[in-house]
Amino acid sequence: MSSLSERKARLIVHGDQPYNAEPPLGRLRASYRTSAENFYVRSHGDLPDLDLETWRIAIFGGAGVRQELSLHDLQTRFPEAVVTATMQCAGNRRADMRAVAPVSGDPWDAGAIATAAWTGVRLGDILREAGVADGADLHVAFESHDMVEGRPYGASIPLRKAMAPETLLAYAMNGEPLLPEHGYPVRAVVPGFAGVRSPKWLRRLTVQDHPSDNPIQAEDYKLFPPGVTAETADPTKGHTIDTMPLNAAICDPERGATLKAGRNRVRGYAVSGDRAIVRVDVSGNGGRSWTQADLEHEQDAPFAWTFWSVELYLAPGEHELAVRAWDMAGQTQPALPTDTWNHKGYLCTCWHRVRISVIDQNMSSLIPASNGPGGP
């Protein structure tokens, strides 16, 4: 296995402490299931160094039931489950909002998203063994080993989502043990929800009658109107971000690419938290006209992204490529980042736009060689 420093060198690093990084978009689009080394990393604090021999997760369930489970317990006492699902940061594409006005947080491009086959056990199976009944109006609070401003990381999800068959405590990713930066030895995977609700490096979970009071849950990851500032934001009045909205992005070609005139393939992804993608439109002229893309989706993976591709005829000159997706409810995306701008830069779902240059075929010999879209 490569070292953490070698893996960092493959990514676009936005911060080292805490460590946050995303892959070049062309590499992200190369495979439906993203390799661990190309999977984005979102950390709020330190990267814990945990010993599998001593690691345990404490479960505080209903009727005062308490369990302490090792990885061996999870693997031998509960049925194994594999779920292919997309993980996405609520700040994905924040750079587009940052271009409108300053926002807080890392300047993610469209790479704070990835898809993997997650292997683990269903959280619902564990909770039922701990005496928790389906249908109760409760919450499952997670606590992790990473420290954020002096407190363990914490977040919560409604019990109904915790009991859903797609929600896992995962110990493997694409058939391999989790890498340290992805939550080794065990993390939560809550498909369709923002990545913040899928804590890594788990140490405890508690069933309770209220959401977690951890600052990550109670104060952060709230959506506010554009007129609210960091100084005036009241966390009790913000919308808590759980289910992720409809979104789409162009991965290939990359921004600033130079293409030859004629037919060119444009590729990317589309995703919606809990609804199927039914259509993707791609424009070569900033949205004045559209061409419908071909879709690629695995039918048994309802919480995974949809890949799309299309061929566009591009004449010499400057072009603004744009993409918009449609979901099964007939919803589509806003045109501009100003439509949904907020001071935290969350949930940027406007049309993704990529400006490129197109040259005449006869001029291609004058352009220096490059590694092409997506990097080396």
DATA-V129788 format. One line per field, one symbol per residue. ss: DSSP state (A for helix, B for strand, O for the rest). phi: phi as a letter, one per 30 degrees, with the letter a starting at -180 (. if undefined). psi: psi as a letter, one per 30 degrees, with the letter a starting at -180 (. if undefined). A space follows every 10 residues. Layout:
ss = ???
phi = ???
psi = ???
This chain:
ss = OOOAAAAAAO OBBBBBOOBB BBOOAAAAOO OOOOOAAAOO BOOOOOOOOO OOOOOOBBBB OAAAOBBBBO AAAAAAAOOB BBBBBBBBOO OOOAAAAAOO OOOOOOOOOO OOBBBBBBBB BBAAAAAAAO OOOOOOOOBB BBBBBBBBOO BBBBBBBBAA AAAOOOOBBB BBBOOBBOOA AAOOOOBBBO OOBOAAAOOO OBBBBBBBOO OOOOAAAAOO OBBOOOOOOO OOOOAAAOBB OOBOOOBBBB BBOOOOOBBB OBBBBBBBBB BOOOOOBBBB BBBOOOOOOO BBOBBBOOOO OOOOOBBBBB BBBBOOBBBB BBBBBBBOOO OBOOOOAAAO OOOOOOOOOO OBBBBBBBBO AAAAAAOOOO OOOOOO
phi = .ddddddddd cddcacbddb abdedddddd bdcddedcde bbbcbdcdcc cedcdbcccc cdhidbbbbc dededccbdd bbbdbccbdd ceieeddddd aebcjddedc cdaabbdcca bddddddddd jccdiddbbc ccbcddcbhi bdebabbdee dddddddbcc bbbhibeede dcjecbbdbc eiceeddcdc hdbabbcbca decdeeddbc hccbddddce dcdcedcddd dcddddaaac cbddeidccd dkdbdcbabb abebbddcab cbbcbijdbb bdcdcbbddc bdccdcdbaa ccdbdekcbc dbbbcbcdci dbcddbdddb ebdcidhdbd edbbcbcbcd edcdddcedb diejid
psi = klleeeeeff ljkfkejljk lllkeeeeff kekklefgkl kjkfbljkjk jeefklkkjj alhgkkljkl eeeefffkkk kkkjlkkkkf gkgfeeeffe lklllkikbg ghklkljkkb lkeeeeeefg gkkkfkillj kkklfkkjhf kkkklllkee eefkffkljk fljhglkkle fggkfklkji kflkffgikl hkfkkkklgl lkgkeeeffl hkkllffkle efkjffflkk jdkklklllk fjllkglklk kakkkklall kkeglkkfkk kkkghggfll kklkkjkkfg ifgllkkllk kkkklkakkj klkklklfgg kallekfffg klffhlhjgl kkkkklkklk efffffkkkl flkfa.
